[in-house]
Amino acid sequence: VIKVLDKKSPWNGFKPPKVVLTYEDTQSEGYKRLIKLFPHFDQQINQVTQQLVKRLYKDFTQIPEFEQVEFQLKWMDTLAYRSGDETNMVIAFSSKYITEKLKNADDDTVKYELLGVLWHELTHGYQLFPKNREYGADEDVHAFIEGVADLIRIDAGFHKTREPKQSDSWLGGYTNTGFFLHWIKENKNNDFAYKFNQSANSLNNWSFEKAVES
């Protein structure tokens, strides 16, 4: 596929991937609430996608290209996760979490929480990954991957239910790292999200510290 970039309209030509909705749980109160609040969830996924890629990249030729994004709703203990491969992204949500943890929350609170999780998980699909590194036991990579996803979530305004916790390290990954990265963006470099993401490709012997310094 040949992409033609119009520098005056850098996102002209970007098309979000096809969205497939797979509701494995169609019985729980969590499922019923999701359908009620987001009757056209495929459109919601496309809207978030079109906004988040512009926070990580400069134009549509730079972004990872997916043919399809599959949204799965499952009765599971894990809140959400991203899986799939380089052409087909899978985002899974927990109907159990909506049913049990958000049972007494009002509709606006539930929508706000689910959109925040969607921003976080979709960012995982589009962000870069440090070369020759593994997510598992690598503290730097974990902080980078989860921190960038939270940075984008916070930058989009879906952070009001969370706040940093006192810690001796910014490498926690969730929440603290995201707020730290967002502070840098707001106070030191407005282009930080793009540059920090690009460090995964541009730096040899990548580390979290080197990425921040660069």
N, C-alpha and C positions, 0 to 999 in steps of 0.2 A: 504494500500500500504506500503510495506516494502522498505525503502531506505537504500542502502548499501553504506557507505562512504569509499572512498579510500583517506586516508589522504595525499597521495602524489599527488593526482589529485582531489582536493576537488570539482571541478565543473564537473567532469566526471559523467554523468548521468542526468544532468539538461536538461530538454526539455521545451522550451518556450510553453506557451499555444496556442491552436488553435486561429487564428486570423480571425475574420469575419468583412468584410467591408460593411457598410450600408450607402449608399449615398442617403439620403432623398432629397437632393437638387442636381439635375443633369442639371440645366439650367443656373445657374449664372456663371459669369466670375470667381468667386472664385473657384467653382467646376472645371471648365475647366483648371484653372491654377494649382490646386492641382494635377490633373491627369497628366498634362504635366510634372510637376516637379518630381512627385513620381508615375510613372506608376505601380510600384510594392510596394505599401505602406504597404502591409502586411509584406513583407520582411524587410522593414525599421523598423516597430514596433518590430519585432523579434530581429533585431540587437541592437536597443536601450535597449530592455529588458535584453538581455544577458550581456550588459555592465553595466547597472545600478544596477542589483542585486549584482554584485561583489563589488560595492561601499558601499553597506549597510550591507552585510552579509559575513561570512567567508567560507561557503560551501553551496551546494544546498539543504542540509537537513534542513536548518534553515529558508528558505524563505516561505512565504505564497504560497500555491499551487492553481493556477487557472486552470480551464478546458478550459476557453475561454476568449479572450479579443475581445470585439466588438468595432470597431471604427465607430462612427456615424458622418456624415457631415450634419449640419443643418444650415438653414438660421435663425440665432438668434442673439440677442444683446450681450449675454454673450460670451466672447472669447472662453472659453473651460471649461469643468468640468469633474470630474470623478464620476461615480456612479456605480450601480450594487450591487452584494453581495459577499459572501466569495468564491464563485466558479466561478462566471462570472463577469468580470470587464467590465465596459462600459466607453469609453473615447469619449467625444463629442467635436467637433470642429465647429467653426463658419465660414461658407462660406461667410457670410456677412462681417466679419472682413477682410477676404482675399480680397473680392471684393472692399470694400470701403477704409479701412485703409491702405492696402498695394497696392492700385491701381497703384501708381506711383513708387513703389520700383522695383529695378531690380531683376532678377530671383535669384541671389545668396543671396540677402537680404531676400527675401521671404522664401527661403529654410532654411536659418539660423534661422529666427524667428519661423517658424513652427516646426523645429526640437527642438528648445529650449522649446517651449510649450509642445511638445510631451515628452521630458525628464521630465519636471515638472509634468505633469499629470500621466504618468506611475509610477513615484516615489510614488505618492499618493496611487497607488494600492498596492505597495509592502512595504511601510514603516509601522512601528508599531504605535499603537495608545494608549495613556496613559489610564490606567485602570480606569473605573468608572468616566470618564470625558466626557464632551460634547464639540463639536467643536464650536457651535453657539456663545454664549456670553462669553465664557471662553477665556480671552486674552492670557493666558499662552499656552493653547492648540492650539489656532489659530496660535500663533507665532511658536510653535513647528512644526505643520503640514506643514504650508506654508514655514517656514524657512528651514526645511530639504529638501523639494522639490526644493527650490531655491539653497540651498547648493549643491545638486547633479547636478543641471543645471549649476551652476557656475563652479563646479569642472570639468564638462565635456567640458567646454570651450564655453558655449552658453550664455555669459553674456555681450558681447561687446556693446550691445545696451542699457545697463542699468548701473547705478552707484548709490551708496548710497546717500541718501539725509540727510541734517542736521536734527537731531532729538534729543529729550531728552531721548528717549527710544529705546532699541533694540527689542522691542516687536511688531514692526509693522507687522510682518508676511512676507509680500512680500518685496523683494529686500533688505532692510536694514538688516533684520534678517539673510537672506541668506549670505550676505557679511560678517556680523559679525561672523557667524558660520564658514565660509570659512577661515576667518583670523585666528581663533583659530586652525583650522586644519593645516593650512600652517605654523603657528608660534609656536604652543604649543604642538600639539598632532596629528601626521599624521593618527592615527587610530580613530580620533574624530567622523567621520560620523557613523561608526559602533557602537561605544560606546554610542553616544548620542541617536541614534535610539534605542539601547537596553535598555536605561534608562526607556522607556515607560513600560517595563515589570519588570525591576529589582528593581525599587524604590517604596517603600511604600509612600503614600501621595505625589505623584509626583508633582513637580512644575518645571517651566522652569529654575529657579535659581538653584534648587537642581540638576537638570539634568546637567547643565553646570559645577557646582562645582564637581559633581561626576566624 
